[in-house]
Amino acid sequence: MTDNLEGSEAPAFDMATDNGGQVSLDGLKGQWVALYFYPKADTPGCTNESKDFSALKTAFGRVNAVVVGVSKDPVKKLDRFKDKHELNVTLASDDGGDVCERYGVWGEKMLYGRKFMGIERATFLIDPEGKVRRVWRKVKVPGHAQAVLDAVKGA
């Protein structure tokens, strides 16, 4: 697991997205990227986080930033999730878990005393040159999307 990527080159990614799209770090160079990892589509915390980022999509665009949500869910599930909750951010499928591994968000979790492997809720702010400028780990959803937007504005 990667402890701290701040200040280093962001690990490359190339993933399938909702609506048959594709997203890659190379394709996003020249703009800020808020890359947020969430455990599972259509669960309460993940839904609220995605709605919060969607509500701020225009504000992110004004500061030359894009938002990409990443989970291990298959693309078809992401399509349903996006349609059901009227989300407008890009949702990427890391179904093989390679990107989660490179960003250090895949690991052991505990819920109700039971250990299991899963995605840590985390966000990586990547600058236009491809460097990780800020990392949020063990994210608490309320206010998080705004904090990420504020970080871009303050950079």
N, C-alpha and C positions, 0 to 999 in steps of 0.2 A: 504494500500500500504506500502510495506517495504521500508523505507528510505535508510538505509545503511546496507548492509550485510557484508561489509569488516571486516575481522578478525573473522567472525563467521562461523559455520558449514554451508556448502552449502545445501540448501533445496534439498531433495532427488527428483529424477525424474526417470521415466521409461516410455519411449514413443516409439511409432511405428515410423519407419524411411522409407525413400525411399527404393525402391527395396525389400520391404517385411521384412526389418530388425527391430531390436529393440535396443534401447540404454538406459542404466541406469547409474546413478552416481556410484553405487556399481561396475558395470562392468568396469568402467574407472579408478577406484582407482589405484594409483601407477604411474599415469601420469598426466601431466598438462592438463586442459580442458579449451579451449576458447569457452564459451557458449554464442553465440550471438543470440539475439532476433530481429526479423525483422517483419514489419507490414504485408506484403503480397507478396507472390511469384509472379514473373514476372512483377513487377513494376520497374521503372527505378532505384531508389535508392537501392532497395533490390537486384536487379540483379547485379548492380555494386559492392555492398558489398560482395555478394556471390562469384562473379568472383575474387575479390581481395583476399579473404580468400583462394579460390581454387588455385590461382597462387602461394600462399605461403605454400601450404600443405606440400611439401617436407621439407621446412625450419622449419616448426613447428615440423615435425617428427624427425628432427635432434636434437631437444631439448626436446624430449620425451613429445610432446604436440599433442593433437588432437583438431580438430575444429568441433563443432556441431552447426548448425543453427536451430533456432526454430521459427515456426510461427503456427498459428491456421489453416493453410491450410490442407485439407485432403491429405493423402498419394499419391493418384493418381495424384493430382495437383503437388505435390513435384516431383514425377517421371518425369512428363512432363517438369517441370521447369529445373530439373537437366539435362535431355537429351538435351533440346533445347539450353541450354547455356554451355554445356559440363562442368558442375560443378563436382568437385571430393571430396567435403567435405560431411559429413553426414548431411542430412536434416531431422529434426524430426518434427512430427506433434503433436501439443498440441491442438487437435481439441476441447477438452472440456474446455480448458483454465486454468486448475488446476495449471500447472507449471508456467504459466505467472502470476497467482495470487501470488504464493509462492515467486516468484522472484520480485514481485512488479512492473511489467512492463505493467500491464493491467490498463488502466485508461482513463480519459477524455482527449481528444485531440481537437484541433481546426484547421480547414482548411477553408480558405476563409470565415471566420466569422461563420462557422457552427460547432457546438459542436457534438462530437460523441465519442463512446468508441472504443479504439484500443490499439495496442501494441506499447509501446515506444521503439524506436531503442536503445538497450542497450547491453552491453557485460559484462560478468562476467568471471574473470580469477580464476579458481579453482586449488589449488595446489594438489600434489599427495596424500595428506592425507585427502582431501575433504574440506579444508577451503577456503573461498573466500578471495583471496589475493588482488584483485583490481576490481573496478567497473567503467565502463564508462557509463554515462547516456546521453541521448539526443545526441547520436552519430552523427557526421558529417562523411559521408562515405569516402571522399578522405583522404588517408593516415592512416585510422583507423586500417586496418588489420596489417599494418607494425608496428604501435604503440603497438598493442597487442603482436606481436612477440617480439618486443624490450623489453617489460615488462617481458616476460618469460625469455628471455636471461639475463636480469638484476637481476632476482630473485635469 
